[in-house]
Amino acid sequence: MNEIKIDKIIRSKRKTIALVVSADATLVVRAPMIATLEYIKNLVFKERFWINEKKKQVLKNGGPAKNKEFMNGEGFLYLGEIYKLKIENCEAVKLSDYLYFPQKYLNNAPVKMIGWYKQKALEKITERVHRYSQITGWKFKSISITNAERRWGSCGPSGSINFSWKLIMAPLNVIDYVVVHELAHITEKNHSVSFWNKVKTVLPDYKSRQRWLKDNRINLKI
C-alpha cells in the first residue's frame, strides 16, 4: 500500500487524533497517549488522499500565507471575503467596500488590526452563540475572545465558552460550526458519538464546515 510518511507524532492527554499538514508540507499527528502506532498509521492511510491534496496546496502556494505588510491593495479576510486595504487619514479601522486603515496606526499596525478583529469577533460570535443557544436550549455562562493559536474554541467546566479572534476571518457558516461545537460541549464534555450526534442534529453538514477550517487554517492570519 502507498504509505504516507509521518514526520512527527506528538502525544498528549488529548482524546482524539488530529492530522496536521504544516506550513512546510510535513505531516504532524497529534494523538492520545493510548493510541497505538498501528492505529495511527491506519488512520493516516485512510486519510491519504486528503493529506496528499493538502500537501500539494501548501507546496503550490509556496508555503503558508505571508505576514501582512499593511500596504494599499493588500487583501484581508473578514467573514470569508477578501477586502483590499486602503490606508487613509481616518480615525479608526472601518469596513465598507474597502478595509480602511488609519495611517496613524502604521507604526503599530498588527496590534491595531488584531484589536479591530477582536471587537468584530466578539460582536458577531456573541450574536451567533445567542442564536444557537435559543435554538438548542444549551445554556452558556459567558463568552470570551482569545488569542488561541491552536484551538478555534473551548468550553470551560462552568459553561464559559471561548473563541479565537482569528475565527472572524472564516465564513459565517464555519463560525456557526465552531459555535455549535462549543455549545454542545456544555452537555457533552468529550468527543463521544453522542457529542457528534448533537452537532449533526443542528448542522447536518458540519463535516464540510470542519474541513474548511482544516484546509484554510494557514491563511487565517495577519
C-alpha positions in Angstrom: 0.0 0.0 0.0 1.1 3.6 -0.6 2.3 4.6 2.8 2.3 8.2 3.9 5.3 9.4 5.8 4.5 10.6 9.3 7.1 13.3 10.1 6.2 13.8 13.8 3.9 12.3 16.3 3.0 14.4 19.3 1.3 12.6 22.2 -0.6 14.3 25.0 -3.7 13.8 27.2 -6.0 14.7 24.3 -8.8 12.3 23.5 -8.8 12.5 19.7 -6.3 12.3 16.8 -5.6 15.4 14.7 -3.7 15.2 11.4 -1.9 18.5 10.6 -0.1 19.3 7.4 2.3 22.0 8.5 3.4 25.1 6.6 6.4 23.2 5.2 4.2 20.4 4.0 5.2 17.9 6.7 2.6 15.7 8.4 2.3 16.1 12.1 0.0 13.7 14.1 -1.4 14.8 17.5 -2.5 11.8 19.3 -3.7 10.5 22.7 -1.1 8.6 24.8 -3.0 5.4 24.4 -3.2 5.5 20.6 -1.1 2.7 19.1 1.3 3.3 16.2 -0.7 0.8 14.1 -4.0 2.7 14.7 -2.3 6.0 13.8 -0.8 4.5 10.6 -4.2 3.1 9.6 -5.9 6.4 10.1 -3.2 8.2 8.1 -3.7 5.7 5.3 -7.4 6.2 5.4 -7.0 10.0 5.0 -4.1 9.7 2.5 -6.0 11.5 -0.3 -6.8 14.5 1.8 -3.2 14.6 3.1 -1.7 14.4 -0.3 -4.1 17.1 -1.6 -3.2 19.3 1.3 0.5 18.9 0.8 0.0 19.9 -2.9 -1.8 23.0 -1.9 0.9 24.1 0.5 3.7 23.4 -2.0 1.8 25.1 -4.8 1.3 28.3 -2.7 5.0 28.3 -1.8 4.2 27.7 1.9 2.0 29.5 4.3 0.4 32.9 3.7 3.0 35.6 4.3 2.6 38.0 7.1 0.8 41.2 6.2 2.8 44.3 5.1 0.0 46.7 5.5 0.2 48.2 2.1 -2.6 49.7 -0.1 -4.4 46.9 -2.0 -3.3 44.1 0.3 -6.1 41.6 0.9 -7.6 40.9 4.4 -10.1 38.3 5.2 -13.4 39.0 7.0 -16.2 36.5 7.2 -14.7 34.5 4.3 -14.4 37.5 2.0 -11.2 39.3 1.0 -11.2 43.1 1.3 -8.5 45.3 -0.1 -6.7 47.6 2.4 -6.9 51.3 1.9 -4.7 53.4 4.1 -6.2 56.8 4.8 -6.2 59.7 7.3 -9.2 58.3 9.2 -9.8 57.9 12.9 -10.5 54.2 13.2 -10.5 50.9 11.2 -13.7 50.6 9.2 -15.1 48.2 6.7 -17.3 49.0 3.6 -16.2 48.4 0.0 -12.6 48.5 1.3 -11.0 47.9 4.7 -10.0 51.4 5.6 -7.0 51.6 8.0 -5.7 54.8 9.7 -2.3 56.0 8.6 -1.6 56.9 12.2 -1.7 53.2 13.2 1.0 52.1 10.8 3.7 52.1 13.5 1.7 49.5 15.4 -0.4 48.1 12.6 -0.7 44.4 13.6 -1.8 45.2 17.1 -4.4 47.7 15.9 -5.7 45.3 13.3 -6.0 42.5 15.7 -7.8 44.8 18.1 -10.4 45.5 15.4 -10.7 41.8 14.5 -11.3 41.0 18.2 -14.1 43.6 18.5 -15.8 42.3 15.4 -15.3 38.7 16.6 -17.0 39.5 19.9 -19.9 41.2 18.2 -20.6 38.6 15.6 -19.8 35.4 17.6 -21.9 36.7 20.5 -24.8 37.1 18.1 -24.3 33.5 16.8 -24.0 32.0 20.2 -27.2 33.5 21.4 -29.0 32.4 18.2 -27.9 28.7 18.6 -28.4 28.7 22.3 -32.0 29.7 21.7 -32.4 27.0 19.0 -30.8 24.2 21.0 -31.6 25.1 24.6 -27.9 24.7 25.5 -27.2 27.5 28.1 -23.8 29.1 28.4 -22.4 31.3 31.1 -20.1 33.7 29.3 -18.3 34.4 26.0 -14.6 35.4 25.6 -12.4 36.2 22.6 -8.9 34.8 23.0 -5.5 34.8 21.3 -5.6 31.0 21.0 -3.4 29.7 18.1 -4.2 26.0 18.0 -7.8 25.9 19.1 -10.7 27.7 17.5 -12.8 27.4 20.6 -13.0 25.8 24.0 -15.6 25.3 26.7 -14.9 25.7 30.4 -16.4 23.4 33.1 -18.7 26.1 34.3 -20.3 26.8 30.9 -17.9 29.6 29.8 -17.1 29.4 26.1 -14.0 30.9 24.3 -13.2 31.6 20.7 -10.1 32.6 18.9 -10.3 36.0 17.3 -9.0 34.5 14.0 -12.3 32.8 13.6 -13.8 36.1 12.4 -11.9 35.6 9.1 -13.8 32.5 8.3 -17.2 32.3 6.5 -20.3 32.7 8.7 -21.3 29.0 8.2 -17.9 27.9 9.5 -18.2 30.2 12.5 -21.6 28.7 13.2 -20.0 25.2 13.2 -17.5 26.2 15.9 -20.2 27.9 17.9 -22.4 24.8 17.8 -19.4 22.6 18.6 -18.6 24.6 21.8 -22.2 24.8 22.9 -22.6 21.1 22.5 -19.6 20.7 24.9 -21.7 22.2 27.7 -23.7 19.0 27.9 -21.1 16.6 26.3 -17.6 17.2 27.7 -15.8 14.9 25.2 -16.0 14.0 21.5 -18.2 10.9 22.0 -20.7 9.6 19.5 -23.4 11.3 21.5 -21.5 14.6 21.1 -21.2 14.4 17.4 -24.8 13.3 17.1 -25.8 16.5 18.9 -23.7 18.6 16.5 -25.1 16.8 13.5 -28.7 17.3 14.6 -28.1 21.1 14.5 -25.7 21.1 11.5 -26.1 18.0 9.3 -23.3 19.2 7.0 -20.9 20.0 9.9 -18.1 17.9 8.3 -17.7 20.1 5.3 -17.5 23.2 7.6 -14.9 21.4 9.7 -13.0 20.5 6.6 -12.9 24.2 5.5 -11.1 25.1 8.8 -8.6 22.3 8.3 -7.9 23.3 4.7 -7.6 27.1 5.4 -6.0 27.3 8.8 -2.7 28.6 7.5 -4.4 31.5 5.8 -6.3 32.8 8.8 -3.5 35.2 10.0 -2.3 38.7 9.5 
